[in-house]
Amino acid sequence: MNKITVKQEPSLVSAAVATEAVARAIIDISDSMKKLSTSGLKRKAIVALIHDHSGIGKKDIEIVLNNLESLRETWCSR
């Protein structure tokens, strides 16, 4: 039996849905980072925990954390 593959061009509706999903994710990530920053854990503790768990450099972690808070303002219009 031969397999048939059907390729579909993304429709404008599915592109709009995908765009909305990405925007919602950006907003959620940004808001979650702001909540983490006000959770009571000091910034050094958050960085140390991530560093210990991942092995990623602390300076790189700081850069990512700083940018996560500003994702919404940088990429979303509302």
C-alpha positions in Angstrom: 0.0 0.0 0.0 1.4 3.4 -1.0 1.3 6.2 1.5 -0.1 9.5 0.4 1.3 12.7 1.9 -0.9 15.8 1.7 0.8 19.2 2.0 -1.3 22.1 3.0 -0.4 25.7 2.8 -0.9 27.5 6.1 -4.1 29.5 6.0 -4.4 33.0 7.2 -6.7 31.8 10.0 -4.1 29.3 11.3 -1.4 31.9 11.0 -3.5 34.3 13.1 -4.1 31.6 15.7 -0.4 30.8 15.8 0.5 34.5 16.2 -2.0 34.9 19.0 -0.6 31.8 20.7 2.9 33.1 20.5 1.8 36.5 21.9 0.0 34.8 24.7 3.1 32.7 25.6 5.3 35.8 25.6 2.9 37.6 27.9 2.7 34.6 30.2 6.5 34.2 30.4 7.1 37.8 31.1 4.4 37.9 33.8 5.7 34.7 35.4 9.2 36.2 35.5 7.9 39.3 37.2 6.2 37.1 39.8 9.3 35.1 40.4 11.2 38.4 40.9 8.8 39.4 43.6 8.4 35.9 45.2 10.8 36.6 48.1 13.8 34.8 46.6 16.8 37.1 46.1 18.0 37.5 42.6 21.4 35.9 43.6 19.5 32.8 44.9 17.5 32.4 41.6 20.7 32.7 39.6 22.6 30.3 41.9 19.7 27.7 41.7 19.6 27.9 37.9 23.4 27.7 37.6 23.7 24.7 40.0 20.9 22.9 38.1 22.0 23.6 34.6 25.7 24.5 34.7 25.0 27.6 32.6 27.2 30.6 33.4 25.8 33.1 35.9 26.4 36.1 33.6 24.3 34.3 30.9 21.6 33.5 33.3 21.4 37.2 34.4 21.1 38.3 30.8 18.3 35.8 30.2 16.4 36.7 33.4 16.7 40.5 32.6 15.3 39.9 29.2 12.5 37.6 30.2 10.9 40.4 32.3 10.9 42.8 29.4 9.6 40.3 26.7 6.1 41.7 26.8 7.2 45.3 26.4 9.6 44.5 23.7 7.5 42.2 21.5 3.8 42.8 22.2 1.8 45.9 21.4 -0.8 45.5 24.1 
